[in-house]
Amino acid sequence: HRLHPGPNRLEVVFPPSLEMCVDGRFMACSGGWDWAPYTNTHQADGARTFTKGIWRPVLLVSTPRGSASITYVVPQIFYKGTYPMAQLVDGKHGGFSVQVKVFLSTAVATTGKLTLNTSWGSSTSMAVSLPAGNSEHTLQTEAFAQDVKLWWPVGLGSQYLYDLKIQFLPDSADASPLETTRTVGFRYFALVTGNDTDPDYVAKAVTQEGTESHGMYFRVNGAVMWSRGANVIPMEELEGRLSAEAHRIMVRSAVAAGMNTLRVWGGGTFMMDEFYEECSRQGVIVYHDMQYAQDGHAPHATAVESQELRHQIRRLSSHPSIVIWDGCNECIVDMKKDTGIYASFVMTVVAEEDKSRAVWPSCPALGWKTGVQKLDSLPNGNPLTTVDPKFAKQLEVHGFYLHGTGFPAVNGAAKLENFSIPSIDVSQTPTGPAHENMFASEFGSVVMSSFESMSPTLAQEHWGLHASQPSDECVGGFAKKCKGPNVMAERNYPCDNIINRYFGEMPDSYFNTTGEAIFKKQLFQCMLGQALYLKSTIEHRRSVNELGCLVWQLNEIWPTGGWGSIEYGTPVPGQVIGGRWKPLQYLYSRSVFADIMATCDVMGACYVKNDSPFAFEGSCSISSLSFETGQISNLFVLDLRGSAALPAGAGTKKLFNVTYGVEATQHLVLAFCSSKAAAKTAVTAYGSADASNVVSFNEIALTTPEAMQLPEAQVSWKVADAPNADGSIDILLRSDKAAVYVTLTTLAQGRFSDNAFAMKAGEGRIQFIPFGRLDVELLRGSLRLEHLKMYQHINGNTELLE
């Protein structure tokens, strides 16, 4: 549209029925989910609504006469070498073809020169004739092996990034040139469903299409990776409060916890640019749903939806972190049913826009019949059709989910439902990509958040898991309708069953009592229960042949209950920007998501796992911490040096056995692995402070927290006078007796180097790592410390109810 002299008016006109306008194309979880607040407003089809309208910037772009505007720059990078069955090496691989599609817009026809310059030294240009309106032009160049270094997921290598500069120089002498840049990385990603460790299979599959039935795992630059991480939901229900820095910190927190993969869940939104930029800088790969989640948010194959999909794929095309596009969340794609639209429309549009990334029908999915290269799942130009669900083999799984029960609420059963605490149950089955395998892209446990996070949004008289109010009457299925005054009935799932299972059967008076002290204790128990449940679950999953392990979920959308390992991350009162770490996040970092990890079950059946693409040489030591004496005794050392070194993974497992000879209720087992050489990724566990090159430190409970016979330990802390050179600050700890699950919490913006850990009698230290500027006074003034003995029993003891 042309502007006329003087003021110009821009109007946004909404139709009488806004539903006609949006047609379900808004954040599916904005009206509620089982981790988000529910609303009482709905579309005609029943989908809940919350916010509708413009919440992202509206831009006016001025294009001078004789010039043009660059609307999109879409780099697509293709590996030129043969399919790699082993890890690629810089300078010795097949190089890459770089195709850059440039979309331009001009008010009147014009001509000029389009130029591509790259930071690795390659350049090309072409003369272009632009018609009035929109047009697209493709520039092509090469990136030879000797000119670029590979981009790797975190833990596998470095994240080298390169710039592309696009310039349009109009022929008109009166028009100014324009330019823009994009940042790219060079990597070859394959979504593998066949046994590509077999050369015969590779030779046969190189000309075939569709999905195999061997399993599902990822190769990056030829290296098989153990994909571990979490699912990401929107960081905010009130979209206008979204913070770019919060997204960056959330990604850094994922990396610090040992994650290398994040899945963008399909019931939310496409993320801010800063999220993808940080993933690319940190080496986090992104498994990306299109934003469809059924139930009022299914696709309709309209021109507007096509435009939406094309816009997002073009916008995000430069990020090397994004490796998979898939159609939707939990909508098994069947070509004979309505869900066939995800193949025939959604992913067909995606594949038209981006041929350089793997495509997948949905999450989870059964795979493709046609339309993708069999070896890597990249589009091959043929129609996308899925395998028949009746005859398909499961390659990817969602679940199991531990739901909260025991209190009438919008989610979960009002009646208390018991569950079995998962045992590690060390599997004897062989592991690795040569064996049939599975990818777990969702499983999890409900949880609340800390007192610091939850209390600002609750009246003080409601500081308790049951709010000290009459129970609501809640009816319905997954998302219930509750009638009554109870404010905690609206906070998604209860946590009663988790607390009862790990800490013993609690009387109703425990949950019904309110106050600062009792609420802190309830929340400590709830968060520790979630951490212990998922720790055991993942340790079992690592013993079987699962090469993908994505927990539901990473973050929270509001300061309350959910499924996350970090809290609500908007910097408002009580919250930490990017999300305060819950105990589970620290367990990920210490051992659960470490490349090299050893663990044992209660009977002493153990395994050590190498899920890195590098051989491991070192040792794993098993010891015990006596609660009575507060001292550590060595039990066993597994020598993994020389000929006993663990071969490269992912999926390398070695079984061994340990005789404990200790009373389960009076001891904690410690398993830590140390590298012979300087560790590529060292952990910062409190218990490993006196050891060197420690790559994982695992604290293994032989019984439930309820049954541990713990002494009355007195644990004190002191914040150091000055910060360290890296910006962190030491916190000195002292305990007169053994203490377990020692947990520190603060209002200061940041996290700790370790948390929810065991202490032997004596002194030690951890660090507080700030997110931004360190506020020492806030840290000192708000720091509090808890440990298990403080909250262990209430039967016959009224102290916890005070």
VOGU-3710 file (C-alpha; in Angstrom, 3 decimals, decimal comma):
1> hrlhpgpnrl> 0,000/0,000/0,000  1,253/3,479/-0,819  1,347/6,190/1,806  -0,152/9,575/0,900  1,153/12,959/2,060  0,204/13,881/5,604  -1,116/11,612/8,344  -1,927/7,998/7,465  -4,280/5,858/9,528  -3,822/2,160/10,280
11> evvfppslem> -6,913/0,359/11,516  -7,270/-3,155/12,895  -10,922/-4,179/12,633  -12,160/-7,251/14,486  -15,304/-9,005/13,219  -18,371/-9,213/15,465  -17,399/-12,799/16,246  -13,699/-12,917/17,031  -13,915/-16,684/16,760  -14,521/-16,278/13,014
21> cvdgrfmacs> -11,250/-14,401/12,816  -8,896/-16,636/14,805  -10,415/-20,071/14,021  -8,429/-21,735/16,789  -5,126/-20,122/15,801  -4,126/-18,966/19,237  -2,095/-20,598/21,984  -4,001/-23,793/22,780  -2,977/-23,739/26,439  -4,053/-20,128/26,947
31> ggwdwapytn> -7,404/-21,290/28,335  -5,868/-23,926/30,572  -4,046/-27,270/30,639  -3,108/-29,618/33,432  -0,256/-27,236/34,295  -1,918/-23,918/33,391  -4,839/-21,939/34,861  -8,253/-22,823/33,467  -10,689/-20,190/32,254  -14,455/-20,282/31,995
41> thqadgartf> -14,679/-18,897/28,452  -14,876/-21,126/25,382  -15,106/-21,208/21,639  -18,223/-22,791/20,155  -16,294/-26,056/19,705  -15,460/-26,142/23,403  -11,831/-25,013/23,253  -11,048/-22,786/26,218  -9,981/-19,198/25,564  -8,114/-16,601/27,567
51> tkgiwrpvll> -6,401/-13,928/25,499  -7,170/-13,032/21,917  -5,781/-10,096/20,044  -2,490/-8,549/18,965  0,310/-9,142/21,430  3,355/-9,111/19,158  4,679/-6,003/17,387  2,943/-4,577/14,330  5,571/-3,175/11,967  5,287/-0,677/9,130
61> vstprgsasi> 8,002/-1,167/6,511  8,805/1,675/4,145  10,209/0,758/0,729  11,707/3,692/-1,207  10,775/3,940/-4,878  13,282/2,072/-7,020  14,393/-0,118/-4,120  12,934/-3,177/-2,356  12,426/-4,740/1,045  13,939/-8,066/2,051
71> tyvvpqifyk> 11,085/-9,928/3,745  12,745/-13,308/4,363  16,179/-14,866/4,038  15,946/-18,664/4,076  19,259/-20,564/4,187  19,117/-24,289/3,488  22,274/-26,299/4,038  22,836/-29,814/2,683  25,662/-32,216/3,424  27,405/-33,286/0,214
81> gtypmaqlvd> 29,247/-36,360/1,446  28,133/-39,964/1,743  26,009/-41,011/4,676  28,331/-40,947/7,722  28,341/-44,020/9,943  31,116/-42,604/12,116  31,863/-39,200/13,591  32,862/-36,583/11,033  36,144/-34,725/11,457  36,748/-31,068/10,647
91> gkhggfsvqv> 38,579/-30,619/7,373  37,972/-34,221/6,265  34,252/-34,424/5,528  32,236/-33,959/2,340  31,456/-30,246/2,712  28,093/-28,516/2,341  25,940/-26,975/-0,338  24,396/-23,667/0,755  21,187/-22,456/-0,883  19,883/-19,080/0,242
101> kvflstavat> 16,381/-18,148/-0,859  15,773/-14,400/-0,638  12,226/-13,038/-0,610  11,828/-9,429/-1,742  8,959/-6,987/-1,991  8,754/-3,802/-4,025  5,984/-1,363/-4,842  7,003/-0,965/-8,483  9,100/-3,102/-10,808  12,825/-2,564/-10,391
111> tgkltlntsw> 16,179/-4,164/-11,173  19,396/-4,579/-9,283  22,078/-6,902/-8,013  21,624/-9,487/-5,271  24,824/-10,487/-3,449  25,698/-13,130/-0,866  28,882/-12,764/1,199  29,844/-15,267/3,890  32,155/-15,147/6,882  33,942/-18,300/5,663
121> gsstsmavsl> 35,029/-16,515/2,497  32,559/-17,674/-0,133  30,500/-15,181/-2,142  28,188/-15,037/-5,135  25,892/-12,543/-6,833  23,229/-12,347/-9,508  21,363/-9,688/-11,449  17,647/-9,691/-10,620  14,578/-8,150/-12,150  11,897/-7,637/-9,519
131> pagnsehtlq> 8,240/-7,387/-10,513  5,926/-5,211/-8,478  4,856/-7,118/-5,387  6,610/-10,184/-3,988  9,298/-12,327/-5,593  11,930/-14,840/-4,544  15,438/-15,590/-5,766  17,945/-18,267/-4,782  21,676/-17,773/-4,378  23,873/-20,845/-4,144
141> teafaqdvkl> 27,396/-21,352/-2,852  29,585/-23,973/-1,215  31,200/-24,502/2,179  34,198/-26,748/1,723  35,481/-28,879/4,589  38,697/-26,895/4,886  36,794/-23,618/5,209  34,270/-24,352/7,982  34,135/-26,143/11,315  31,198/-28,324/12,257
151> wwpvglgsqy> 28,399/-27,310/14,631  27,859/-29,912/17,348  25,286/-30,524/20,076  26,592/-29,670/23,528  28,936/-32,351/24,855  29,844/-33,623/21,398  31,899/-30,658/20,225  31,891/-26,901/19,733  29,161/-24,694/18,290  30,811/-22,842/15,401
161> lydlkiqflp> 28,552/-20,273/13,759  28,971/-18,305/10,521  27,342/-15,210/9,082  25,598/-14,775/5,741  25,236/-11,197/4,501  22,622/-10,551/1,832  22,737/-7,246/-0,057  20,428/-5,818/-2,706  21,933/-2,990/-4,757  19,288/-1,292/-6,922
171> dsadasplet> 20,252/-0,139/-10,389  18,529/3,183/-9,743  21,066/5,811/-8,738  18,523/7,398/-6,387  17,863/4,217/-4,392  19,958/3,106/-1,444  21,295/-0,448/-1,081  19,880/-2,625/1,664  21,354/-5,573/3,497  20,649/-8,069/6,254
181> trtvgfryfa> 22,484/-10,960/7,904  21,688/-14,447/9,122  23,757/-16,765/11,313  24,098/-20,445/10,378  25,936/-23,565/11,447  27,123/-26,613/9,532  25,851/-29,985/10,703  24,289/-33,081/9,212  21,366/-34,410/11,235  19,651/-37,743/10,646
191> lvtgndtdpd> 16,481/-39,002/12,309  17,296/-42,711/12,124  14,727/-45,516/12,160  16,807/-48,374/10,713  19,961/-50,129/11,871  22,458/-47,799/10,263  25,344/-49,500/12,072  24,966/-52,216/9,404  26,747/-51,240/6,142  24,495/-53,545/4,122
201> yvakavtqeg> 21,399/-51,780/5,421  22,889/-48,369/4,625  23,793/-49,421/1,087  20,247/-50,644/0,496  18,414/-47,791/2,257  20,263/-44,977/0,491  17,811/-45,209/-2,443  14,693/-46,046/-0,391  12,009/-43,908/1,196  9,840/-44,095/4,285
211> teshgmyfrv> 10,454/-45,246/7,839  12,048/-48,467/9,078  10,986/-50,375/12,207  14,304/-50,798/14,029  13,808/-47,857/16,414  14,289/-44,110/16,595  17,452/-42,201/17,405  19,532/-39,280/16,216  22,866/-39,036/14,417  24,583/-35,663/14,256
221> ngavmwsrga> 27,626/-35,379/12,005  27,825/-39,173/12,051  27,797/-39,493/15,852  24,940/-41,341/17,553  23,688/-39,193/20,413  21,676/-39,988/23,502  19,023/-37,308/23,209  18,111/-36,178/26,711  16,278/-33,140/27,910  12,740/-31,933/28,338
231> nvipmeeleg> 9,633/-30,530/26,736  9,245/-26,747/26,714  5,917/-25,007/27,164  5,308/-21,250/26,814  7,021/-19,303/29,583  4,032/-17,055/30,130  0,240/-17,157/29,999  0,115/-13,360/29,716  1,996/-13,144/26,435  2,812/-9,449/26,765
241> rlsaeahrim> 5,064/-10,240/29,743  7,315/-12,622/27,793  10,996/-11,871/28,442  13,801/-12,463/25,958  16,375/-12,765/28,737  14,205/-15,286/30,577  14,242/-17,485/27,463  18,039/-17,251/27,227  18,479/-18,176/30,883  16,044/-21,077/30,582
251> vrsavaagmn> 18,132/-22,558/27,751  21,357/-22,079/29,760  19,710/-23,806/32,707  18,854/-26,754/30,472  22,484/-27,044/29,374  23,784/-26,704/32,930  21,526/-29,623/33,899  23,067/-31,878/31,234  20,342/-31,531/28,610  21,116/-31,525/24,890
261> tlrvwgggtf> 17,563/-31,572/23,476  14,448/-29,462/23,965  11,114/-30,189/22,352  8,868/-27,211/21,586  5,436/-28,574/22,459  2,574/-28,127/19,987  -0,070/-26,618/22,252  1,775/-23,376/22,839  3,427/-20,930/20,462  6,432/-20,621/18,243
271> mmdefyeecs> 9,101/-19,210/20,545  10,843/-15,849/20,547  13,928/-15,531/18,324  16,133/-15,355/21,415  15,185/-18,893/22,438  16,401/-20,392/19,149  19,477/-18,156/19,062  20,495/-19,331/22,524  19,882/-22,974/21,601  22,197/-22,541/18,620
281> rqgvivyhdm> 24,871/-20,850/20,738  24,648/-23,450/23,509  24,387/-26,558/21,314  20,831/-27,583/22,199  18,971/-29,378/19,424  15,277/-28,568/19,010  12,555/-31,085/18,154  9,768/-28,762/17,013  6,025/-29,387/16,867  3,877/-27,294/14,596
291> qyaqdghaph> 1,444/-25,455/16,833  -1,520/-27,809/16,631  -3,038/-29,761/19,492  -6,471/-30,951/18,311  -9,508/-30,086/20,504  -10,348/-26,820/18,766  -6,823/-26,266/17,500  -6,677/-28,673/14,546  -5,613/-27,490/11,064  -8,106/-26,456/8,369
301> atavesqelr> -5,870/-26,223/5,279  -6,757/-22,563/4,747  -4,668/-19,987/2,914  -4,152/-18,155/6,204  -2,809/-21,266/7,929  -0,543/-21,993/4,987  0,787/-18,457/5,241  1,322/-18,871/8,986  3,306/-22,082/8,517  5,409/-20,640/5,715
311> hqirrlsshp> 6,151/-17,522/7,740  7,377/-19,494/10,760  9,524/-21,923/8,769  11,116/-19,059/6,856  11,630/-17,026/10,033  13,385/-19,869/11,841  15,267/-21,413/8,929  18,759/-20,192/9,800  18,994/-21,792/13,253  21,201/-24,929/13,239
321> siviwdgcne> 19,664/-25,935/16,570  16,329/-26,802/14,934  16,699/-30,336/13,561  13,156/-31,798/13,321  9,820/-30,366/12,270  6,783/-32,445/13,195  3,083/-31,947/12,634  1,402/-31,796/16,025  1,215/-32,925/19,608  -0,355/-36,346/20,199
331> civdmkkdtg> -2,401/-36,671/17,029  -1,544/-40,045/15,496  -1,589/-39,316/11,763  -3,777/-41,749/9,833  -4,260/-41,082/6,111  -7,728/-42,662/6,291  -8,928/-40,312/9,030  -9,190/-36,587/9,702  -5,662/-36,560/11,102  -4,348/-37,273/7,586
341> iyasfvmtvv> -4,402/-33,480/7,145  -1,199/-33,268/9,165  0,592/-35,126/6,365  -1,324/-33,855/3,335  -1,357/-30,208/4,409  0,726/-29,261/7,461  3,915/-31,218/6,844  3,573/-30,905/3,074  3,737/-27,118/3,449  6,664/-27,451/5,861
351> aeedksravw> 8,561/-29,747/3,480  7,950/-27,359/0,575  9,565/-24,589/2,601  12,417/-26,555/4,167  14,016/-29,574/2,529  17,099/-29,406/4,738  15,586/-30,741/7,974  14,080/-34,035/9,043  10,288/-34,114/9,057  8,139/-36,352/11,266
361> pscpalgwkt> 4,354/-36,851/11,249  3,649/-35,957/14,880  4,948/-36,466/18,395  4,771/-39,340/19,058  4,590/-40,877/15,593  4,673/-44,245/13,870  6,596/-42,975/10,861  6,264/-42,374/7,117  5,345/-44,669/4,270  6,520/-42,245/1,574
371> gvqkldslpn> 7,943/-38,771/1,219  11,239/-38,955/3,124  14,664/-40,448/2,600  14,887/-43,609/4,642  18,351/-42,949/6,039  17,808/-39,493/7,521  14,073/-38,604/7,214  14,729/-35,549/5,030  11,963/-34,774/2,501  12,539/-36,365/-0,921
381> gnplttvdpk> 9,848/-34,459/-2,839  7,325/-37,310/-3,023  3,917/-37,010/-1,336  4,078/-37,425/2,437  2,015/-40,401/3,587  2,153/-42,212/6,914  2,346/-45,881/7,708  -0,939/-47,601/8,557  -1,323/-47,503/12,368  -2,813/-50,998/12,302
391> fakqlevhgf> 0,444/-52,503/11,075  3,064/-50,081/12,379  5,585/-50,825/15,089  5,938/-48,346/17,931  9,165/-46,365/17,699  8,357/-43,428/19,954  6,370/-43,280/23,176  4,663/-40,799/25,506  4,244/-41,772/29,175  4,159/-42,966/31,904
401> ylhgtgfpav> 2,809/-39,933/33,780  2,509/-39,803/37,565  -0,616/-37,723/38,207  -1,441/-36,140/41,535  -4,440/-37,510/43,484  -6,089/-37,304/46,875  -7,834/-33,910/46,830  -10,699/-32,512/44,717  -9,133/-30,289/42,080  -9,423/-29,376/38,400
411> ngaaklenfs> -6,960/-32,180/37,598  -6,423/-35,578/39,163  -8,595/-37,948/41,145  -10,180/-36,697/44,371  -9,699/-40,151/45,878  -6,179/-41,030/46,908  -4,646/-43,441/44,387  -1,510/-45,212/45,446  1,358/-45,968/43,061  4,466/-48,084/43,067
421> ipsidvsqtp> 7,738/-46,319/43,631  9,782/-47,203/40,552  12,801/-49,414/41,129  15,867/-49,020/38,989  15,415/-52,648/37,905  18,709/-52,935/36,035  17,988/-54,485/32,650  20,190/-57,240/31,265  19,185/-56,499/27,673  21,883/-55,175/25,319
431> tgpahenmfa> 21,859/-51,477/24,490  23,069/-49,293/21,651  21,951/-48,342/18,135  22,609/-51,805/16,700  19,754/-53,177/18,810  16,056/-52,426/18,556  15,336/-49,277/20,514  12,753/-46,709/21,563  12,546/-42,917/21,833  10,666/-41,569/24,891
441> sefgsvvmss> 9,598/-38,038/24,026  7,302/-37,512/27,038  6,995/-38,900/30,573  6,913/-37,155/33,908  5,569/-36,479/37,376  3,450/-33,687/38,775  4,998/-31,294/41,284  4,434/-28,007/43,071  6,884/-25,100/43,255  8,771/-23,529/46,150
451> fesmsptlaq> 7,230/-21,422/48,889  9,047/-18,416/47,445  7,338/-18,929/44,087  3,838/-19,848/45,254  3,243/-17,681/48,309  3,038/-14,282/46,538  -0,022/-15,447/44,594  -1,904/-16,857/47,595  -3,463/-15,089/50,569  -1,534/-15,947/53,716
461> ehwglhasqp> -4,502/-17,784/55,214  -4,323/-20,175/52,238  -0,653/-21,135/52,623  -1,170/-24,897/52,551  -1,808/-27,650/50,028  -5,524/-27,760/50,897  -5,778/-24,030/51,690  -7,654/-24,699/54,975  -10,933/-24,314/53,120  -13,838/-26,675/52,491
471> sdecvggfak> -13,165/-28,976/49,562  -14,716/-28,157/46,205  -17,041/-30,458/44,334  -15,224/-31,313/41,108  -16,812/-33,257/38,266  -15,695/-34,206/34,793  -12,788/-35,949/33,166  -9,322/-34,640/32,416  -10,180/-30,987/33,096  -12,846/-30,928/35,779
481> kckgpnvmae> -15,306/-28,209/36,706  -15,034/-27,356/40,368  -17,627/-25,598/42,489  -16,643/-24,174/45,832  -14,321/-21,693/47,524  -11,092/-23,705/47,653  -8,312/-21,770/45,924  -5,991/-24,777/45,763  -8,598/-26,691/43,769  -7,681/-24,407/40,862
491> rnypcdniin> -3,934/-25,129/41,106  -4,030/-28,158/38,815  -3,011/-31,461/40,430  -2,735/-32,147/44,164  0,443/-33,674/45,575  -1,078/-35,766/48,375  -0,271/-39,178/46,869  3,380/-38,313/46,258  3,898/-37,038/49,803  2,109/-40,044/51,298
501> ryfgempdsy> 4,091/-42,525/49,231  7,533/-41,126/50,022  6,980/-39,676/53,496  4,338/-41,958/54,994  0,577/-41,813/55,317  -0,367/-38,325/56,463  -3,561/-37,440/58,347  -6,000/-35,025/56,758  -5,011/-32,456/59,368  -1,525/-32,280/57,851
511> fnttgeaifk> -2,775/-31,237/54,421  -5,519/-29,004/55,831  -3,204/-27,002/58,079  -1,945/-23,649/56,785  0,900/-21,322/57,656  4,362/-20,475/56,434  6,155/-23,322/58,204  3,775/-26,098/57,173  3,541/-24,887/53,592  7,331/-24,889/53,219
521> kqlfqcmlgq> 7,432/-28,447/54,544  4,662/-29,674/52,265  6,325/-28,135/49,212  9,755/-29,543/50,150  8,238/-33,032/50,354  6,324/-32,649/47,099  9,341/-31,444/45,122  11,673/-34,061/46,616  9,121/-36,784/45,854  8,990/-35,747/42,199
531> alylkstieh> 12,795/-35,674/42,010  13,207/-39,149/43,501  10,442/-40,625/41,340  11,934/-39,347/38,077  15,499/-40,138/39,121  14,594/-43,827/39,525  12,508/-43,755/36,351  15,303/-42,350/34,199  17,932/-44,629/35,706  15,769/-47,591/34,704
541> rrsvnelgcl> 15,205/-46,119/31,239  18,966/-45,729/30,807  19,425/-49,432/31,521  17,094/-50,388/28,661  17,581/-49,388/25,051  16,002/-45,944/24,934  18,106/-43,509/22,944  15,731/-40,602/23,535  14,734/-39,355/26,981  12,664/-36,138/27,060
551> vwqlneiwpt> 10,925/-35,425/30,348  7,571/-33,728/30,588  8,348/-30,870/31,277  11,122/-28,288/31,757  9,413/-25,040/32,782  6,241/-23,768/34,406  3,774/-21,277/32,925  2,590/-19,899/36,288  3,770/-19,909/39,906  2,026/-23,056/41,060
561> ggwgsieygt> 1,777/-26,779/40,399  2,793/-28,353/37,116  5,313/-30,897/35,865  8,469/-28,802/35,523  11,974/-29,044/36,939  12,319/-25,258/36,955  9,771/-22,759/38,193  7,837/-19,951/36,531  10,475/-17,674/35,035  8,926/-14,214/34,625
571> pvpgqviggr> 10,787/-11,765/36,929  7,853/-10,738/39,132  7,749/-10,936/42,962  8,942/-14,289/44,270  10,243/-15,542/40,937  13,712/-16,034/39,475  14,176/-14,904/35,876  14,305/-17,941/33,617  13,037/-20,153/36,452  14,293/-21,158/39,889
581> wkplqylysr> 15,718/-24,693/39,847  13,687/-27,347/41,669  15,515/-30,324/43,269  15,000/-32,472/40,155  17,027/-30,054/38,014  20,007/-30,500/40,326  19,709/-34,293/40,149  19,799/-34,066/36,353  22,985/-32,041/36,556  24,719/-34,219/39,136
591> svfadimatc> 24,164/-37,643/37,616  20,890/-38,435/35,881  21,746/-36,657/32,611  25,521/-37,122/32,773  27,104/-38,886/29,789  28,878/-41,310/32,112  26,766/-42,522/35,018  26,834/-45,439/37,427  23,883/-46,552/39,530  22,731/-49,572/41,517
601> dvmgacyvkn> 19,460/-51,038/42,676  18,661/-51,874/46,293  20,118/-55,389/45,920  23,477/-54,217/44,540  22,871/-54,920/40,834  24,664/-52,052/39,091  25,549/-50,679/35,685  27,705/-47,929/34,284  26,587/-46,265/31,069  28,565/-44,359/28,461
611> dspfafegsc> 26,193/-42,333/26,331  28,845/-40,081/24,822  30,426/-40,672/21,394  33,852/-40,923/23,038  35,464/-43,876/24,779  35,671/-43,479/28,558  38,760/-44,317/30,562  38,689/-43,879/34,319  36,897/-45,498/37,252  33,577/-45,635/39,061
621> sisslsfetg> 33,576/-45,917/42,835  30,764/-47,141/45,067  30,743/-46,089/48,718  28,287/-45,640/51,572  27,445/-42,734/53,849  26,560/-43,789/57,390  23,793/-41,704/58,894  24,925/-42,659/62,393  28,631/-41,802/62,126  28,396/-39,226/59,349
631> qisnlfvldl> 31,351/-40,855/57,588  31,890/-42,400/54,147  33,201/-45,954/53,595  34,451/-47,360/50,286  32,659/-50,478/49,012  33,857/-51,136/45,450  35,912/-49,612/42,635  35,235/-50,469/38,995  38,459/-49,992/37,025  37,741/-48,748/33,502
641> rgsaalpaga> 41,287/-48,045/32,351  43,278/-49,502/29,480  41,662/-52,557/27,937  38,723/-52,195/30,385  37,797/-48,729/29,067  34,168/-48,245/28,052  33,827/-48,064/24,254  32,228/-45,026/22,695  28,434/-44,731/22,924  25,717/-43,870/22,764
651> gtkklfnvty> 24,300/-46,871/24,546  27,442/-48,574/25,888  26,596/-50,394/29,146  28,621/-52,466/31,575  26,951/-54,508/34,322  28,519/-55,231/37,707  27,481/-56,153/41,243  28,264/-54,715/44,653  27,794/-56,265/48,093  26,599/-53,437/50,307
661> gveatqhlvl> 26,808/-55,086/53,718  24,981/-52,118/55,244  21,534/-51,470/56,681  19,360/-49,796/54,056  17,624/-47,463/56,524  20,923/-46,238/57,952  22,992/-45,595/54,832  23,030/-43,793/51,507  24,997/-45,291/48,619  27,255/-42,989/46,620
671> afcsskaaak> 28,380/-43,792/43,056  30,776/-41,446/41,338  32,732/-41,791/38,128  36,023/-40,038/37,446  37,849/-39,641/34,162  41,524/-40,574/33,877  42,205/-37,356/31,982  40,658/-33,927/32,410  36,917/-34,360/32,087  35,198/-32,896/29,027
681> tavtaygsad> 32,188/-32,148/31,227  32,834/-32,138/34,976  30,046/-31,989/37,534  29,923/-29,583/40,463  28,441/-31,933/43,054  28,878/-31,001/46,714  29,959/-34,556/47,547  32,680/-34,659/44,894  34,491/-31,505/45,955  37,553/-33,442/47,158
691> asnvvsfnei> 37,892/-35,535/43,971  39,204/-34,572/40,537  37,799/-35,094/37,028  34,424/-36,249/38,380  31,931/-36,718/35,531  28,949/-37,841/37,627  28,055/-38,111/41,303  25,033/-40,236/42,163  23,375/-40,398/45,582  21,354/-43,630/45,728
701> alttpeamql> 18,666/-44,106/48,369  18,107/-47,697/49,478  14,749/-46,871/51,048  12,129/-44,117/51,131  12,727/-40,825/52,930  10,147/-41,917/55,512  12,196/-44,983/56,516  15,626/-43,328/56,786  16,941/-43,352/60,364  18,527/-39,942/60,456
711> peaqvswkva> 20,193/-38,083/63,325  19,101/-34,628/64,460  21,672/-32,776/62,381  22,360/-29,084/62,838  23,330/-27,585/59,486  24,488/-23,963/59,266  25,510/-21,706/56,388  27,478/-18,524/55,796  27,730/-16,488/52,592  31,302/-15,469/51,743
721> dapnadgsid> 32,350/-11,843/52,095  33,182/-11,362/48,404  32,309/-13,031/45,102  34,665/-15,241/43,113  36,374/-14,126/39,904  33,694/-15,851/37,790  30,897/-13,883/39,493  29,689/-16,715/41,729  29,911/-16,530/45,509  30,736/-19,283/47,992
731> illrsdkaav> 28,327/-20,493/50,634  30,116/-22,250/53,478  28,220/-25,159/55,051  28,756/-26,985/58,327  26,927/-29,977/59,810  27,544/-31,748/63,100  25,988/-34,972/61,817  25,020/-36,568/58,519  22,215/-34,758/56,699  20,493/-35,714/53,459
741> yvtlttlaqg> 18,631/-33,767/50,788  20,106/-30,502/52,050  18,274/-27,853/50,035  18,893/-24,111/49,833  16,401/-21,564/48,503  16,660/-17,803/48,010  14,896/-14,862/46,422  18,166/-13,825/44,766  18,298/-14,206/40,996  20,322/-17,306/40,179
751> rfsdnafamk> 20,916/-20,949/41,075  23,279/-23,006/43,185  26,164/-25,178/41,988  24,445/-28,125/43,705  21,375/-28,682/45,840  19,260/-31,409/47,443  22,488/-33,220/48,354  23,825/-35,330/51,224  26,384/-34,040/53,728  28,694/-36,029/55,904
761> agegriqfip> 29,597/-34,516/59,252  31,977/-31,597/58,768  32,378/-28,595/56,475  32,026/-27,933/52,769  30,953/-25,323/50,294  28,805/-24,708/47,274  28,459/-21,668/45,039  25,554/-19,402/44,237  25,642/-18,618/40,503  23,785/-15,387/39,692
771> fgrldvellr> 21,606/-14,827/36,644  22,931/-11,357/35,881  24,037/-9,011/38,681  24,751/-10,608/42,044  22,661/-9,136/44,857  24,619/-10,309/47,906  22,363/-8,625/50,436  19,232/-10,230/48,972  21,012/-13,585/48,958  22,002/-13,278/52,619
781> gslrlehlkm> 18,669/-11,875/53,682  16,470/-14,456/51,977  18,610/-17,624/52,021  17,090/-20,551/53,871  18,201/-24,155/54,313  16,134/-27,322/54,719  17,028/-30,989/55,035  15,107/-34,214/55,312  15,255/-34,739/59,070  13,421/-31,434/59,593
791> yqhingntel> 10,371/-32,761/57,730  10,575/-36,497/58,029  7,809/-37,722/60,353  4,566/-36,379/61,758  2,831/-39,465/63,137  2,748/-38,931/66,887  4,565/-35,622/66,421  2,617/-32,372/66,196  5,671/-30,241/65,497  5,065/-30,185/61,749
801> le> 1,544/-28,921/62,267  2,640/-25,806/64,165
//
